[in-house]
């Protein structure tokens, strides 16, 4: 499949270069520039796959917006960037399904247009789920979402959507309840969603007719993030959709950073106890067996003292990568320094012990080649503990025995 690219059609070379420069700050994808309709026509007859185009409305050889006609005929998502505002033309262009209409009256508007182009390209990786009973606005919503490249799924019942949510989660849920605000099932549905996902994790928006604004407010009290009027414009709709998705993505990124060890990229101690406590209780309540492992790099101070802290960091990163690979199906975290912990479900103790031995042997054999420093690890393993803290304590005592017995080995405690 051909690589996506961006297209800029602009007769003013300085403006074209400004658009290209601002877009290049956001993406490494190819950015093509055309200064006339003739150049654009020739380029669009090649095999380049254009994701989004930023196009001037009027060109020297296309004074009546022919460039927009060409782009729309080629089904290329188009953002009109123009020096003069005309509301009649703006409305006509939105009816023809342009993605946006931006007045180039300053750097902020240029950056808005460029950011919108980049966001539309990224939207091909974003999922929006629409819950609708077939109202008049549904087809309009679907069309606008697809113009902005969203992956859209339509659900006719809350039950159907909730079943899909067991396997996957979207970036946004839209509730088209404009013709059925009296149906209490919508409030139950929102409650069920919020029992699994917070408003920061999974945003929801609803469509509200003017006469039912109080009902829309009530939905927001139940957990809907935002609502839009049934007489919405394309610009209003997309701004609200993008803001809700971007806020959720920002929250998830902050959450990821707070849960992740900066050096190794695996979970940190705090997340291990937060997530591990929940998982531990689930395993205990279901009467499933669990295991806990503490692992530690042997003589790590000597690695730092003899080879420098950079090599010490390399040793930690390599160890984390091998632990994550070996115990990919389990909860792995860096506890701090050169110490790591693992929690998981066990069906056969011999398999877990074999994994521990595989990890130990892999690091013994591969550390020198990968990091330039030979080192080993010791591991403590347990299958018991009334709670997570006790399980970690028992694994730590088993690790201490491995250290006392000569290091570079696995010790099991019960």
Secondary structure by P-SEA (a helix, b strand, c coil): ccccbbbbbcccaaaaaaaaaaaaaccccbbbbbccaaaaaaaaacccccccccccccccccccaaaaaaaaaaccbbbbbbccccaaaaaaaaaaccccccccccaaaaaaaaaaaaaaaacccbbbbbbcccccaaaaaaaaaaaaccbbbbbccaaaaaaaaacccccbbbbccccccccaaaaaaaaaaaaccccccbbbbbbbccccaaaaaaaaaacccccccccccaaaaaaaaaaaaaaaaaaaaaaaaaacccccccccaaaaaaaaaaaaaaaaaacbbbbbbbbbbcaaaaaaacccaaaaaaaaaaaaaaaaaaaccbbbbcccccbbbbbbbbccaaaaaaaaaaaaaaaaacccccccccbbbbbbbbcccccaaaaaaaaaaaaaaaaaaccccccccc
